Amino acid sequence: MRPRAGINHIRPYQGGKPIEEVQRELGIDDVIKLASNENPLGPSKEAARAIADAALNTHYYPDGNAFYLKHELAAHLGVLPEQLILGNGSNEVLQLLGETFLNPGDHVVYAEQAFVVYDLVSTLFEATVSTPPLKNDTYDLDALAEVVTPNTKLVFIANPNNPTGTYNTKAELDRFFEKIPTEPLVVLDEAYFEYVQADDYPNGLDYLRAGRNVLVTRTFSKIYGLAGVRLGYGIGSPGTLELMNRARQPFNVNSIAQAAGRAAIKDESHVHRSREVNAAGLSYLTAELDAMGLTYVPSVANFLLAHLDRDGAAVSNALMKRGVIVRPVANYGYAQSMRVTVGLPEQNERFICALREACDEIPVSPLRSSTS
């Protein structure tokens, strides 16, 4: 049977290696994972209790419309329940955009070094794409605006961007909206929204409230520590979401995820502590990289893109042999870099110790990947 044309051009998504896989392959018992931008604190105690309680009722189908989660999340965000669509992670929301709006040949815009799922969705639905490179490791919104045309269907803006951890300011985003036609749907991907503490960082919901044609995506996988139950959401106009719900699978968000999400948004102390732990971890990691003479991209998220002056995959493999899993990022155009998640203090210290050993082991290369 012949697949649709887009399938032939897609490489399966490769997530960070699970701890169990590294233990099995290398015979190492003590392994830490700093590869997938997960919250090292895990879920809040309230969310964990909600998961345990919900597990007793898994013989029932979940509420396909997630009535209670939608209403509580809407109140938390200051929007209407009909402005929310839930997904099996925010990745599913991104794919629903393709299923709902993209026809072969439609035009999509995003940065060259942005979250890989934008490319996956665009390729799957046979869209044509324009991908301006980053500027100083940050989305170049002026360049993005120049390639948006009246025929553009979707624009994906990751703010903060993955894998660089950089963000666009409110002034930059305001200028972008002033330059582009009103027709394309602008997707503001804010997976790391809750981690950002910069005063000039924009809230995507403000553009929705101002009447812009936007969809904001967020997730429970990052600061809420619920990556394992898969829960994300989009906030947009009721008309846009009504169309997307036609493509959405029934019962796409399971009952355990719904219960966990309801508990997580009520536990503001866990979010506050997670933000504090992350800020302290970023400060420690950047200071240690400075001491090692390595450069990095200043990050507002819960990860750091470190430049190694060496083959990034080789350093990542050397770290893995020492029981530390990080993310090589050659697929993003950073062949001599890696992305490391901010962990707990003892995990960060172990990473730095292993990195020093790996850098002593692997020689400096004269080549340097740069998008500046």
Secondary structure, DSSP 8 states (H G I E B T S, - for coil): ----GGGGG---------HHHHHHHH--S--EE-SS---TT-S-HHHHHHHHHHGGGTTS---TT-HHHHHHHHHHHTS-GGGEEEESSHHHHHHHHHHHH--TT-EEE--TTS-HHHHHHHHHTT-EEE----BTTB--HHHHHHH--TTEEEEEEESS-TTT-----HHHHHHHHHHS-S-SEEEEE-TTGGG---TT---HHHHHHTT-SEEEEEESSSTT--GGG--EEEE--HHHHHHHHHHS-TT-S-HHHHHHHHHHHH-HHHHHHHHHHHHHHHHHHHHHHHHHT-EEE--SSSEEEEE-SS-HHHHHHHHHHTTEE-EEEGGGTEEEEEEEE---HHHHHHHHHHHHHHHHHS---S------
